[in-house]
Amino acid sequence: MSRAPGSHVDPELCTECNERSEAMPAVFRKVEDEEFAEIHDVDLDESRLPELQKVMTECPGHAIRRRK
């Protein structure tokens, strides 16, 4: 198992499209009463890391950022 990578969703850029939450609900969720998503800090099977990277790359608002 691996941790979801150190990333965050920039609320200013998030378009709340829900595509990330639908693609990987264990990792992404909508923040209740807000118009953006957030990333869960979850254990993730390493075989799913390429899928996670693809989902992050395809964010239409380019809102998912790696923490430095």
DSSP file (Angstrom, degrees, kcal/mol; ACC not computed):
  #  RESIDUE AA STRUCTURE BP1 BP2  ACC     N-H-->O    O-->H-N    N-H-->O    O-->H-N    TCO  KAPPA ALPHA  PHI   PSI    X-CA   Y-CA   Z-CA
    1    1 A M              0   0    0      0, 0.0     2,-0.3     0, 0.0    44,-0.2   0.000 360.0 360.0 360.0 150.6    0.0    0.0    0.0
    2    2 A S  E     -A   44   0A   0     42,-2.8    42,-4.3    40,-0.0     2,-0.2  -0.931 360.0-109.9-132.5 155.0    1.0    3.6   -0.7
    3    3 A R  E     -A   43   0A   0     -2,-0.3    40,-0.2    40,-0.2     3,-0.1  -0.614  42.8 -97.0 -83.2 146.6   -0.3    6.9    0.6
    4    4 A A        -     0   0    0     38,-2.1     3,-0.1    -2,-0.2    -1,-0.1  -0.429  61.4 -91.7 -56.6 136.4   -2.1    9.2   -1.8
    5    5 A P        -     0   0    0      0, 0.0     2,-1.8     0, 0.0    -1,-0.1  -0.084  43.3 -90.5 -60.4 154.0    0.6   11.6   -2.9
    6    6 A G  S    S+     0   0    0     -3,-0.1    61,-3.1    61,-0.1     2,-0.3  -0.428  80.6 128.8 -65.3  85.7    1.2   14.8   -1.1
    7    7 A S  E     -B   66   0B   0     -2,-1.8     2,-0.3    59,-0.3    59,-0.2  -0.861  38.1-161.5-134.6 166.9   -1.2   17.0   -3.1
    8    8 A H  E     -B   65   0B   0     57,-2.7    57,-3.0    -2,-0.3     2,-0.6  -0.961  23.8-114.5-145.2 164.2   -4.0   19.4   -2.5
    9    9 A V  E     -B   64   0B   0     -2,-0.3    55,-0.2    55,-0.2    30,-0.1  -0.906  26.3-134.5-102.4 123.8   -6.9   20.9   -4.5
   10   10 A D    >>  -     0   0    0     53,-3.2     4,-1.8    -2,-0.6     3,-1.4  -0.685  11.9-154.8 -76.7 111.3   -6.6   24.6   -5.0
   11   11 A P  T 34 S+     0   0    0      0, 0.0    -1,-0.2     0, 0.0    24,-0.0   0.760  91.2  60.8 -62.5 -23.8  -10.2   25.8   -4.1
   12   12 A E  T 34 S+     0   0    0      1,-0.2    -2,-0.0    51,-0.1    51,-0.0   0.782 114.1  34.4 -71.7 -26.4   -9.7   28.9   -6.3
   13   13 A L  T <4 S+     0   0    0     -3,-1.4    50,-0.2    50,-0.2    -1,-0.2   0.648  90.1 109.0-101.5 -19.6   -9.1   26.8   -9.4
   14   14 A C     <  -     0   0    0     -4,-1.8    21,-0.0    49,-0.2    -5,-0.0  -0.397  46.8-167.4 -66.2 129.0  -11.5   23.9   -8.7
   15   15 A T        -     0   0    0     -2,-0.2    -1,-0.2    21,-0.0    21,-0.1   0.359  35.5-125.6 -96.2   3.6  -14.5   23.9  -10.9
   16   16 A E        +     0   0    0      1,-0.1    20,-0.1    19,-0.0    -2,-0.1   0.900  55.2 153.9  51.6  46.3  -16.4   21.3   -8.8
   17   17 A C        -     0   0    0      1,-0.1    -1,-0.1    20,-0.0    19,-0.0   0.681  44.7-142.3 -76.6 -17.1  -16.9   19.1  -11.9
   18   18 A N     >  +     0   0    0      1,-0.1     4,-2.2    11,-0.0     5,-0.2   0.449  67.3 119.8  68.6   1.6  -17.1   16.0   -9.6
   19   19 A E  H  > S+     0   0    0      1,-0.2     4,-2.2     2,-0.2     5,-0.2   0.902  74.9  47.8 -63.5 -39.9  -15.2   14.0  -12.2
   20   20 A R  H  > S+     0   0    0      2,-0.2     4,-2.7     1,-0.2     8,-0.3   0.920 111.8  49.8 -66.4 -43.1  -12.3   13.3   -9.8
   21   21 A S  H  4 S+     0   0    0      1,-0.2    -1,-0.2     2,-0.2    -2,-0.2   0.867 113.9  45.4 -64.3 -36.4  -14.8   12.2   -7.1
   22   22 A E  H  < S+     0   0    0     -4,-2.2    -1,-0.2     2,-0.2    -2,-0.2   0.871 115.2  46.9 -73.5 -37.2  -16.6    9.9   -9.4
   23   23 A A  H  < S+     0   0    0     -4,-2.2    -2,-0.2     1,-0.2    -3,-0.2   0.892 134.7   9.6 -72.9 -40.3  -13.4    8.4  -10.9
   24   24 A M    >X  +     0   0    0     -4,-2.7     4,-2.5    -5,-0.2     3,-1.8  -0.591  66.0 169.7-141.9  74.4  -11.7    7.8   -7.5
   25   25 A P  T 34 S+     0   0    0      0, 0.0    -1,-0.1     0, 0.0    -3,-0.1   0.721  77.6  63.7 -63.9 -20.3  -14.1    8.4   -4.6
   26   26 A A  T 34 S+     0   0    0      1,-0.1     3,-0.1    13,-0.0    -5,-0.1   0.723 116.1  29.6 -72.9 -19.0  -11.7    6.9   -2.1
   27   27 A V  T <4 S+     0   0    0     -3,-1.8    13,-4.0     1,-0.2     2,-0.4   0.804 120.2  44.1-107.5 -42.6   -9.2    9.7   -2.8
   28   28 A F  E  <  +C   39   0C   0     -4,-2.5     2,-0.3    -8,-0.3    11,-0.2  -0.848  58.8 168.3-112.4 142.5  -11.3   12.8   -3.8
   29   29 A R  E     -C   38   0C   0      9,-2.1     9,-2.6    -2,-0.4     2,-0.3  -0.994  36.6-107.5-148.0 153.0  -14.5   14.1   -2.2
   30   30 A K  E     -C   37   0C   0     -2,-0.3     2,-0.6     7,-0.3     7,-0.3  -0.588  36.6-119.3 -76.4 138.4  -16.6   17.3   -2.4
   31   31 A V    >   -     0   0    0      5,-2.7     3,-1.9    -2,-0.3     5,-0.4  -0.705  36.3-111.6 -79.6 123.1  -16.3   19.6    0.6
   32   32 A E  T 3  S+     0   0    0     -2,-0.6     3,-0.1     1,-0.3    -1,-0.1  -0.286  97.0   6.2 -59.6 136.2  -19.7   19.9    2.1
   33   33 A D  T 3  S+     0   0    0      1,-0.2     2,-0.3     2,-0.0    -1,-0.3   0.623 116.4  93.2  65.0  16.6  -21.3   23.3    1.7
   34   34 A E  S <  S-     0   0    0     -3,-1.9    -1,-0.2     2,-0.2    -4,-0.0  -0.830  78.4-124.2-129.3 170.2  -18.4   24.5   -0.5
   35   35 A E  S    S+     0   0    0     -2,-0.3     2,-0.3    -3,-0.1    -3,-0.1  -0.228  82.4  64.6-111.5  42.9  -17.7   24.6   -4.2
   36   36 A F  S    S-     0   0    0     -5,-0.4    -5,-2.7   -21,-0.1     2,-0.2  -0.967  70.5-120.1-153.9 169.1  -14.5   22.5   -4.3
   37   37 A A  E     -C   30   0C   0     -2,-0.3     2,-0.3    -7,-0.3    -7,-0.3  -0.566  19.0-154.9-105.9 170.6  -13.1   19.1   -3.7
   38   38 A E  E     -C   29   0C   0     -9,-2.6    -9,-2.1    -2,-0.2     2,-0.5  -0.930  19.0-113.0-140.5 167.5  -10.4   17.8   -1.4
   39   39 A I  E     -C   28   0C   0     -2,-0.3   -11,-0.2   -11,-0.2     2,-0.2  -0.890  22.9-137.2-107.1 128.3   -8.0   14.9   -1.3
   40   40 A H        -     0   0    0    -13,-4.0     2,-1.2    -2,-0.5   -36,-0.1  -0.540  17.6-127.7 -73.7 146.9   -8.3   12.2    1.4
   41   41 A D        +     0   0    0     -2,-0.2     2,-0.3   -38,-0.1    -1,-0.1  -0.780  55.9 154.8 -93.6  89.0   -5.0   11.0    2.9
   42   42 A V        -     0   0    0     -2,-1.2   -38,-2.1   -15,-0.0     2,-0.3  -0.785  52.3-103.8-120.6 157.4   -5.7    7.4    2.2
   43   43 A D  E     -A    3   0A   0     -2,-0.3     2,-0.4   -40,-0.2   -40,-0.2  -0.647  43.0-169.4 -73.5 136.5   -3.8    4.2    1.7
   44   44 A L  E     -A    2   0A   0    -42,-4.3   -42,-2.8    -2,-0.3     5,-0.1  -0.997  28.1-110.4-135.1 131.3   -3.9    3.3   -1.9
   45   45 A D    >   -     0   0    0     -2,-0.4     3,-2.5   -44,-0.2     4,-0.3  -0.386  30.2-127.7 -57.9 132.3   -2.8    0.1   -3.6
   46   46 A E  G >  S+     0   0    0      1,-0.3     3,-1.4     2,-0.2    -1,-0.2   0.761 106.4  68.1 -58.5 -25.4    0.4    0.9   -5.6
   47   47 A S  G 3  S+     0   0    0      1,-0.2     4,-0.3     2,-0.1    -1,-0.3   0.692  97.1  55.4 -67.1 -16.4   -1.2   -0.5   -8.7
   48   48 A R  G <> S+     0   0    0     -3,-2.5     4,-2.5     1,-0.2    -1,-0.2   0.479  79.6  92.3 -94.2  -3.8   -3.7    2.4   -8.7
   49   49 A L  H <> S+     0   0    0     -3,-1.4     4,-2.6    -4,-0.3     5,-0.2   0.890  84.3  51.4 -60.7 -40.4   -1.0    5.1   -8.7
   50   50 A P  H  > S+     0   0    0      0, 0.0     4,-2.2     0, 0.0    -1,-0.2   0.905 110.7  49.7 -62.1 -37.8   -1.0    5.4  -12.5
   51   51 A E  H  > S+     0   0    0     -4,-0.3     4,-2.5     2,-0.2    -2,-0.2   0.919 111.0  49.5 -63.7 -43.3   -4.7    5.8  -12.5
   52   52 A L  H  X S+     0   0    0     -4,-2.5     4,-2.6     1,-0.2     5,-0.2   0.924 109.9  50.6 -61.9 -44.8   -4.5    8.5   -9.8
   53   53 A Q  H  X S+     0   0    0     -4,-2.6     4,-2.5     1,-0.2    -1,-0.2   0.904 110.9  49.3 -60.4 -41.6   -1.8   10.3  -11.7
   54   54 A K  H  X S+     0   0    0     -4,-2.2     4,-2.0     2,-0.2    -2,-0.2   0.926 110.9  49.2 -63.2 -45.8   -4.1   10.3  -14.8
   55   55 A V  H  < S+     0   0    0     -4,-2.5    -2,-0.2     1,-0.2    -1,-0.2   0.907 113.2  47.5 -61.2 -42.2   -7.1   11.5  -12.9
   56   56 A M  H >< S+     0   0    0     -4,-2.6     3,-1.2     1,-0.2     8,-0.3   0.913 111.5  50.1 -66.1 -42.3   -5.0   14.4  -11.4
   57   57 A T  H 3< S+     0   0    0     -4,-2.5    -1,-0.2     1,-0.3    -2,-0.2   0.836 107.1  55.2 -64.4 -34.2   -3.5   15.3  -14.8
   58   58 A E  T 3< S+     0   0    0     -4,-2.0    -1,-0.3    -5,-0.2    -2,-0.2   0.358  71.7 133.2 -85.2   6.6   -7.0   15.5  -16.4
   59   59 A C    X   -     0   0    0     -3,-1.2     3,-1.4    -4,-0.2     5,-0.1  -0.422  52.4-146.2 -58.4 120.4   -8.4   17.9  -13.9
   60   60 A P  T 3  S+     0   0    0      0, 0.0    -1,-0.2     0, 0.0   -46,-0.0   0.787  97.4  44.1 -65.3 -27.1  -10.1   20.5  -16.1
   61   61 A G  T 3  S-     0   0    0     -3,-0.0    -2,-0.1     0, 0.0    -3,-0.0   0.436 102.9-129.0 -94.2   1.2   -9.3   23.4  -13.8
   62   62 A H    <   +     0   0    0     -3,-1.4   -48,-0.1     1,-0.1    -5,-0.0   0.881  63.0 142.3  51.7  40.2   -5.7   22.3  -13.2
   63   63 A A        +     0   0    0    -50,-0.2   -53,-3.2    -7,-0.1     2,-0.6   0.593  32.3  93.8 -89.4 -13.0   -6.6   22.6   -9.5
   64   64 A I  E     -B    9   0B   0     -8,-0.3     2,-0.4   -55,-0.2   -55,-0.2  -0.735  55.9-179.9 -89.7 119.4   -4.7   19.6   -8.2
   65   65 A R  E     -B    8   0B   0    -57,-3.0   -57,-2.7    -2,-0.6     2,-0.3  -0.903  27.9-121.9-121.4 144.0   -1.3   20.7   -7.0
   66   66 A R  E     -B    7   0B   0     -2,-0.4   -59,-0.3   -59,-0.2     2,-0.2  -0.672  32.4-119.7 -80.0 137.1    1.6   18.8   -5.5
   67   67 A R              0   0    0    -61,-3.1   -61,-0.1    -2,-0.3    -1,-0.0  -0.551 360.0 360.0 -74.3 142.6    2.7   20.1   -2.1
   68   68 A K              0   0    0     -2,-0.2    -1,-0.1   -61,-0.0   -61,-0.0   0.412 360.0 360.0 -95.8 360.0    6.3   21.3   -2.0
